[in-house]
Each structure stands twice: as C-alpha cells, then as structure tokens.
C-alpha cells in the first residue's frame, strides 16, 4: 500500500467512526435541556427550624427577570419558616378558608413571629407569577401569609439578617416557569 491509499483508508475509517457516534452525541445533549434562567429549584416544601421571636413589620413584593419575589420583613433576627403548596389558604386559629386567586397556593409560615394588626399586603397585579397575597393571621407564635401564584412552579426560600439594624427578611422567589 502506498501512502496515498493509506491516508484515504484512514480518512474513510475516521469519517465512519465520527458518523456512527454523532447521533449518540446529539441525543445525549438534547436529553438534558438547560434550566430556565439557570433555576434548579423545586416545588417541594422548604423549611428551617430556627426559632426566634421577631415581629413582622411588613410584606412587600418585587418583579425580576426570571422570578417574582415576596419579602416578609421582621424586627429581630431571622426566624424559622415553613413554605409549601397547599390546596387552599386557611386562617391561623380558626381554620377558615381565605379565598386566594391563582392556580396554586403557597402557605408561608414564619415560626416564633407575631403581629397584632395585619400588615398591608402588596398589590401584585401585573406580576408574571404572583396573583394575590393574603394575610392569614398570627396565632400561637406563628404568622401566616398566603401567596396565590399562576401555577405550581419552582420556588426557593432564604433569610437575610441585618445585624446593624437588627432586622431580618424572609425571602420567597417563585420562578416564572419551569
């Protein structure tokens, strides 16, 4: 065999191997789609058992490119929380159903917190994901806020402490889509 024939044979073999493995590589990459906005959250319950005794000072909401955000402000250090999807929002103490707009409802409980007069709830009309925010009460060392959202979507929860002002925030982000 001369060098030219040997090169042609090697090139043909290389093309054959590349052609045989190309569909497998394409299939593997298309099976794992990139997440929306890099969000790897989930829709299962999230909680923290830290127990302090802050006072709820306000509830506010904001819009972001990939998610809507709800913030519950506290006077005092960050407290524990329990956030989960529920069939309906109920009032603390009485258990009465609180009508809440949206295809899915998030129950947001702050542990050890209190509030005697319901704080003003933010107006979320025009938000991508949020439909309504409702106050569900403060009873036996916990305060509850209901959040109506468009559908059951991924969410994350975290707390922020500001030691200089002795305040904290419970932050709930709900993605615009999966």
N, C-alpha and C positions, 0 to 999 in steps of 0.2 A: 504494500500500500504506500502510495506516495503521500506527501504532506498535505496536499490539497484535498485528497479524498478523506484523509484522516480528520482534517478540520471540518469538512462538510458533515461527516458522520457524527462528530462530537456536537456540532451545532444542532443537528436534527434531534439528537438524543436530548439535549438541553431544552429545546423547544417542546418536545414531547412531555418531559417531566414538568415543565412550567405549565403547560396546558392542562395536564392532569390534576395539578394541585391548585390551580387558580379558582375553580368553582368552590372548593372546600374553604379557601381563604375568604372568599366573598360571602359564603353562607355563614361562616363564623362571625364575621364582623357585622352582618346585618341582624344577627340574632340578639345582640346586646345593644339596644338603642341607647343613645345618650340621654341622660335625665333632663327634664325640663329645668332650665336655668341652673343646672348643677345641683338640684334639690334631691337629696336622698332621704328625706324624712319618711314618715309613715302616717297611718291614720289610727294606730292603736293608742290606748290610754298612756298618758305620761304623768309621772308623779315625783314628788320629793317629800320626804318625811320631816324635814327641818321644822321645828316648832318654835316660833317666837310669838310675840303679841303686838304686831303692828296695827295701826289704824288705817283703813282705806281712806285716801284723801281725794281720789279722783279716778276716772276711767276715760281714756282717750283712744283715738284710732287714727291710723295713717295708711296711705297707699304707697306701694313701692312697685318697681318694675315687674317682679315675679310673684309677689305675695301682698296680702293685706295684713296689717299689724294692729293688735289690740294691746294696750298697756294699762295695767292697773297699778296706780301709784299708791305707795304706803309711807306713812311716817313711822320710821323704825327699820330695823334690819329685815332682810328678805325672809320670807316665811315659806313653809311647805305649801304644796299645791297638789291638786288632782284635776286633770283635764281629760275629758273623754267625750266621745259622741254618745248621745242618748236619744231615745225616741221622742222625748218631749222635755221641756224645761219645767221644773216644779219649784214652788216657793219653799224656802227653808222654813221648817217648823210645821206649816200646815200641809204641805204636800200638794197644794192646789196647782193645777196646770196653768202655766203662764203662756198664752199664745205668743208664738215666736215665728216670724217669717223666715222662709228658707227651706231648701230641700233636705238639709241636715242641721242638727243642733249640737253645739259644743257646750258642755256644762263645765264651768271653770270655778273651782272651789279653792279659796285661799284659806289655809289652816291657821288657827290661832288669831285670825284677824276679826275686827269688829267695825261696825258702823251703825250709828243710831238713826241718822237721817239718810235716806237713799241719795247717792251722788247722781249728778246729771249723767245720762248715758249719751254717748256721742251719736251724731246723725251720720249714718253710713250710706245714705242714698248716693248712688253713682259709683260705689265701690265695685270692683270686679268680682270679688268673692263674698264679702260680707253683705247680709241682707238686713239684720236688725240686732241691736244689743239691748238686753233687758236686765234689770236688777231683780234678782230672785231672793234677796234678803240676807240678813245677818242673824244667826241663831246658834247658840251653844258653841261659841268660839270659832265659827267659820262664816265666811261671807261667800255668796254665790252670784256669779254673773252668767247669763245665758247668751250665747252667740249663735244667731241664725246665719248659716252660710249657704251658698248656692247648691252645693252637693258635698258628699263625703270626700274630702280632699286631704292631702298630706298636711301635717302641721308640726310645728316644733314649739317648745316651751323652755324658757330660761329666765333666770333672775339677774338683776343688776343691783349692786349696792353702791351708794354714795356715802362714804364714811364722813366726809366733810360736812354734809348737810343732814346726816342721819336719816336718809330716806332710801327707799328701795323701789324697784319696779318688777312686776311680774309681766313678762312679755310673751305674747302668743302670736306666732306668724302662721297664716294659713295660705298655702300655695294657690295660685290662680288655676292650676290644672295639674294633672299627674305628669 
